[in-house]
Amino acid sequence: MNIFLIIPAYNEASAIAQVLQNLIPLGYSIILVDDGSSDDTSGIAATFPIYTIRHPVNLGQGAALETGMEAARHLSADFVVHFDADGQHDSREISVLLEPLLAGESDIVFGSRFLGNKHPGLGLIKKRILLGGRWINYWMTGILLTDAHNGFRAMNRVALNKIHFTQPGMAHATEILTSVRKYSLRYCERPVHILYTAYSKKKGQRISNVVNIMFHLIFKKN
């Protein structure tokens, strides 16, 4: 089976080497999409045995993921996993997300930091906004997940061929639920850890961005 990890990266030169060093021993194929970085993210990635694609300009995480997914389609991927480049995700939990797919129980598996009380370090305000975002997603898509915007997810070939991101930025996290509903894809959630460090918090989207995403999606729906 061809299992591909898709890593969208933007100015991750200080973190990407460690992330890739943790992933390489697992034996998965890796597609890193450098989304127009101004640092040496691509140069560092090129020293590893992975596929590296570079956007000439910064387009946003949704666009980077779509580029990686299109490459995975051409490479006949059976399964893909979305994995962040900043070290927030635990490489040991990739198998947790793949398990329902390999068992044929789901088409897409969403990681959730709110299952099993695994969200240490998440600020109270951001936690409330993310939990509130669940209901915005539910209003827009009819799907109520426990975590509104978690980039750690996995899908099989059926979902990969059905899901195409048109939202270039972070709003793709809601767009994916629209596709799940539209194509009646089987889905489930699995608990995952998110490692909050000073670096990942600095790189992560600000609370204002979460609010902007919600307003954008509501405006688009109306």
C-alpha positions in Angstrom: 0.0 0.0 0.0 1.2 3.5 -0.8 0.8 5.7 2.2 1.8 9.4 1.8 2.3 12.1 4.4 1.5 15.5 3.1 3.3 18.3 4.9 2.4 22.0 4.1 5.3 24.2 5.2 5.9 27.9 5.3 9.1 29.3 6.8 9.8 26.2 8.8 13.6 26.1 8.4 14.2 25.9 12.2 11.8 23.0 12.7 11.5 20.9 9.5 14.7 18.9 9.9 13.6 17.5 13.3 10.1 16.8 12.0 11.5 14.9 9.0 14.0 13.0 11.1 11.1 11.7 13.2 9.1 10.7 10.2 11.7 9.1 7.9 12.2 6.0 10.0 8.4 5.2 9.8 8.8 4.3 6.1 6.0 6.4 4.7 6.4 8.3 1.4 6.5 12.1 2.2 5.4 15.0 0.1 6.5 18.4 1.5 4.9 21.5 -0.1 6.9 24.6 0.5 4.3 27.3 0.3 6.5 30.2 -0.9 8.9 30.3 2.1 11.4 33.1 2.3 13.8 31.0 4.4 15.7 27.7 3.5 12.8 25.3 4.2 13.1 23.8 0.7 16.8 23.6 0.9 16.7 21.7 4.1 13.9 19.4 2.9 15.9 18.6 -0.2 18.5 16.9 1.9 15.9 14.2 2.9 14.6 11.3 0.7 11.2 12.9 0.1 9.2 14.7 -2.6 9.5 18.4 -2.4 7.3 20.9 -4.2 7.6 24.6 -4.0 5.0 27.3 -4.6 6.7 30.5 -5.9 4.5 32.6 -3.7 2.7 32.0 -0.4 -0.9 30.8 -1.2 -2.1 29.4 2.1 -2.4 26.1 3.8 -5.4 24.9 1.9 -3.6 25.5 -1.4 -0.5 23.7 -0.2 -2.5 20.7 0.9 -4.3 20.6 -2.5 -0.9 20.7 -4.3 0.3 17.8 -2.2 -2.9 15.8 -2.6 -2.8 16.3 -6.4 0.8 14.9 -6.4 -0.4 12.0 -4.2 -3.2 11.3 -6.7 -0.7 11.1 -9.6 1.6 8.9 -7.5 -1.3 6.4 -6.9 -1.6 6.9 -3.2 -3.8 4.5 -1.3 -3.9 6.6 1.8 -2.7 10.2 2.7 -2.1 11.8 6.1 -2.0 15.6 6.6 0.9 16.4 9.0 2.0 19.9 10.2 5.6 21.1 9.7 6.0 22.9 13.0 6.4 19.9 15.3 2.9 20.0 16.9 1.9 16.5 15.7 3.2 13.3 17.2 4.5 11.0 14.5 3.7 7.9 16.6 0.0 8.8 16.3 -0.1 8.4 12.5 -0.9 4.8 12.9 -3.8 5.7 15.2 -5.4 7.7 12.3 -4.7 5.0 9.7 -6.2 2.2 11.7 -9.9 2.8 10.8 -8.9 3.3 7.2 -6.8 0.1 7.0 -9.7 -1.8 8.6 -12.1 -0.4 6.0 -14.3 1.3 8.6 -13.9 4.9 7.4 -12.9 7.0 4.4 -11.5 9.9 6.5 -10.3 10.1 10.1 -10.1 13.4 11.9 -7.6 13.9 14.8 -9.1 15.6 17.8 -7.3 17.3 20.7 -10.6 17.3 22.7 -11.1 13.6 22.9 -9.5 12.0 25.9 -8.6 15.4 27.5 -5.4 15.7 25.4 -5.1 19.4 25.1 -2.6 20.7 27.7 -1.2 24.1 26.9 -4.2 25.3 24.9 -5.3 28.8 26.1 -8.8 29.1 27.5 -9.9 31.8 25.0 -8.7 29.8 22.0 -10.2 26.6 23.4 -13.6 28.3 23.6 -13.3 29.7 20.1 -12.3 26.4 18.7 -15.1 24.6 20.5 -17.5 27.3 19.3 -16.3 26.8 15.8 -17.7 23.3 16.0 -21.2 24.7 15.9 -20.4 27.0 13.0 -19.1 24.0 11.1 -22.3 22.1 12.1 -24.5 24.9 10.9 -22.7 25.0 7.5 -22.1 21.3 6.9 -24.4 19.3 9.2 -21.3 17.6 10.7 -20.4 18.1 14.4 -16.9 17.2 15.2 -15.3 17.7 18.6 -12.4 19.7 17.1 -13.1 22.5 14.6 -9.6 23.1 13.1 -7.2 20.2 13.6 -4.8 19.7 10.7 -3.9 16.1 11.7 -6.1 13.9 9.6 -6.0 10.9 7.2 -8.0 9.7 4.3 -8.2 6.8 1.9 -8.1 6.9 -1.9 -11.9 7.3 -2.2 -11.8 10.5 -0.1 -8.6 11.7 -1.8 -10.3 11.5 -5.2 -13.4 13.2 -4.0 -12.0 16.0 -1.8 -10.5 19.0 -3.7 -9.7 22.2 -1.7 -10.7 25.5 -3.3 -10.2 27.5 -0.1 -6.5 28.5 -0.2 -6.3 29.3 3.5 -7.4 27.8 6.8 -11.0 27.7 5.8 -10.3 24.4 4.1 -10.9 22.7 7.5 -14.6 23.5 7.0 -14.6 22.9 3.3 -13.5 19.3 3.9 -16.6 18.7 5.9 -18.7 20.0 3.1 -17.1 17.3 0.8 -17.7 14.6 3.4 -21.4 15.4 3.5 -21.7 15.9 -0.2 -20.2 12.6 -1.1 -21.5 10.6 1.9 -17.9 9.8 3.0 -17.6 7.6 6.1 -15.8 9.5 8.9 -14.7 9.1 12.5 -12.5 10.9 15.0 -9.5 9.7 17.0 -7.8 11.4 20.0 -4.4 12.9 19.2 -1.9 14.9 21.2 -1.0 18.4 20.1 2.4 19.6 21.4 2.2 23.3 22.3 5.7 24.9 22.4 6.7 28.5 22.3 7.6 28.0 18.6 4.4 26.2 17.6 2.3 28.8 19.4 4.1 31.6 17.5 3.6 29.8 14.2 0.1 28.8 14.8 -2.9 30.8 13.6 -3.9 33.6 15.9 -7.3 33.9 17.5 -8.2 36.8 15.2 -7.5 34.5 12.2 -10.0 31.9 13.5 -12.6 34.6 13.8 -11.9 35.8 10.3 -12.3 32.3 8.9 -15.7 32.0 10.5 -16.9 35.3 9.2 -15.6 34.5 5.7 -17.4 31.2 5.7 -20.6 32.7 7.0 -20.5 35.4 4.4 -19.9 32.9 1.7 -22.8 30.7 2.9 -25.1 33.7 2.8 
